Amino acid sequence: MVFTKGDVINVIGFNDFLTPVINYWEEEGYRVEISYDYRIRNKDYKLYLVIDTPKAQVPWRILLEELKEVKGKVLFLNYPRAYKMPDHPLWKHQWDGIIAFFWEEYLPKNIYLVNFPSYPVVEKQVTVSREKFRIPENKKAILVIADYSFENILLQLSELKRKQDFYFMVFVSTAEREVLVKRFIEKQGIDVNSITLGGVWYDELQLISAVDLVIIDGGKDVEPFHVYKLIGCRTPVIVKDKIFTNFLYNEVIKFDGKEKTEIKGITPTELSTGVMKFRNKEELFYKIDLIFTNDYFRNLILGTSRAFAYAHSPERVGSQFIFIFRDVLNPPLYISSKKAIRYMNNPLFKARPKVYINVGRKKVAWEKLVYNAGAIRIKGTTYVLYRALGEDGVSRIGLWWSRDGYTQEGRLDYPIFGPKESYEMPKNPEQRRRFHKRTFGMIREVGGTEDPRLSLIDNNLYMTYTAYGDVVQLALAKIPVEVFLKGVKSFRSYEEWNNAWIRNGPIFKYLEDKDAVLYLVDERQEEYSNGKRVEDDFVNIFPELLEKKIALIHRIPPDMQILYTDELKRKSIKVGRTFLMPTPKFWDSIKIGAGAPPLKTKYGWLHIYHGVGDWMGKKAYGLGVVLTPLDDPEKIIYRSAEPILQPEEIYEVEGWVPNVVFTCGVVPKNKDSTETLDLNDEILIYYGGADEVMALAEIKVGDLLPEDIIAKTY
């Protein structure tokens, strides 16, 4: 069954958090019918989405029997905090797919993970709001959301208020709660300036825009939706550790939430979400002081909070669901392709421990490890721009080149690109180095420019890369092709090269993001854009790219997203729609990300991407294949059922990061990167082995695409 616009999504059950997502589905042209009472009224729809909620007493056995009689596919959306045991009848039912927001122990392993939706970022009307709530201009205002536990937090803030003069406000959403809070305040003699009764989200939003800090204490009834709708409102949020652990930590599980950063008392998860947590009074007071006295930290928190909200917008989350619906109703052909063949002289090249550059007044060995290289073939020569991690923990980009792709023709003794701007290094690298030594016993990645990916568009060489400053962000730079080729012959220093690049800055400001590829696409049959662009300073890209149909694919876990520059010009779509998701039961079931920019073939766009899954009992990075039409780069025609390359050799299995093969650069063997490939054309895959050495593999286009796919696409 093909799932297309105009089809019905029958939602069985409902919860408020789905409202903006359903609005997105309807804007995209799908019809949504909601059965609030969990009854099946039409058995002929293509798709049914059952919503679990702890608020509804659902007759599950009856509903599950009814679902066996419907003609379409049935998916189950597991709601967080609906604590179920593994023997619940829900898990014995044969669902066509299970979707979850957060990982829970009782869930089956083979599930689709999606992000929990957050409202879009809104502009703050600070002056109007403060006047409405009569907040003095010269005072900081702290708001406590008292819909949950409030006794301890009110007592603690009352103590702080005796030491610091701030405007103390309390918000409740029901009249019953208001009575409880007022009684407690009166009994304890707490000096609260105002208590506001709300209930309508927009009223609460205006109140939040008026204050300088929002605090939510813990409680078993805390809804993740309440927390998520506060993120990105341009007001810092502090929540009880229990709330944070249940919701936010699981959302960014790729980070270790228990590990401290170089900012005292702040975890990586707090920096990536923009939401702070507290376990006790001392932590609460410390973070309040940090927010009110450290402007750099406050701006960083507000920036990452805004980015997190964009990344969890209804548009992005809604597109994840649409991808899953299509994947279940009309799955792509999962057929195994042939395996790539390793170069017999691998590793292709290794780090050189005795090449040095001057940084400040110090001599630094800039090649401790080499890996994750971008590649481009121009006028018969392949240029490989590889990531080099130095002894100082800083990543820079070196240059290696070859005419045949195998034999080294040249390799510079100095980098051609490295950290220059504030977003490419932490504000205090020495503090991060000390932190690494205490935590790991060595200096690891301190900062710098990582994982370059190259695209030749018109007469410019564009490079997407990861800028590792205080936040891990995608960034974009370019260099005119003639300047690049001239530099290979005549530049004589790192500084000369580094100054030749034109930097665009972060693509999505403050967004924790990686693995971006950029490529020029053909005219599409359907225009997705409408209306005028909502101007903001979140998405930043070279102006000339807005005039073209450029596709940008990047990765916010768990999926990859795609957006087009012409859409950014007409209508800001923030981070884009879902392009590809991890697939339950397959080799890339844990996480995925872009590899190299796709190659243009007669049969479609050929992507070599990376995926993480279980390989021989170990978590491993492998490489797979995706094919999309030239005229519709979002449509998945083919996806490899198995990796074309996975860690097997000693230089892939053992190293800085074991069990990794990872590519950022794939080029034709005998054609330039901008040429269209046929079945007999060979491609060269430059990849990092265990994050320590550079290696090479090759394969024909025809060996990557099964005959059934070729017959259907050409």
ABEGO torsion letter per residue (X at the ends): XBBBBGBBBBBBEBBAAAAAAAAAAAAAGBBBBBBAAGBBABAABABBBBBBBAABBBBAAAAAAAAAABABBBBBBBBBGBBBBAABAAAABBBABBBBABBBAABBABBBBBBBBBBBBBBBBAAAAAAAAGBBAABBBBBBBAABBAAAAAAAAAAAAAABBBBBBBBBABAAAAAAAAAAAAAAGBBBABBBBBGBAAAAAAAAAABABBBBBBEAABBAAAAAAABGAGBBBBBBAAAAAAAAAAABAABBAABBBABBGBBAAAAAAGBBBBABAAAAAAAAAAAAABAAAAAAAAAAAAAAAAAABAAAAAAAAAAAAAAAABBBBBBBBBBBBBBAAOBABBBBAABBBBBEABBBBABABBBGBBBBBBGGBBBBBBBBBBAAGBBBBBBBBBAAGABBABBBABBABBBABAAABBABAAAAAAAAAAAAGBBBBAEEBBGBBBBBBEABBBBBBBBBBABBBBBBBBBBAAAAAAAAAABABAAAAAAABBBAEBABBGBBBBGBBBBBBBBBABBABBEBBBBBAABBBBAAAAABBBBBBBBBOABBBBBBAAAAAABBAEAEBBABBBBBGBAAAABBBBBBBBBBBAAEBBBBBBBBBBBGGBBBBBBBBBBBBAABAABBABBBABBABBBABAAAABEABBGBBBBABBBBAABBAABBBBAABBBBBBBBBGGABBBBBBBBAAAABBAAAAAAAX
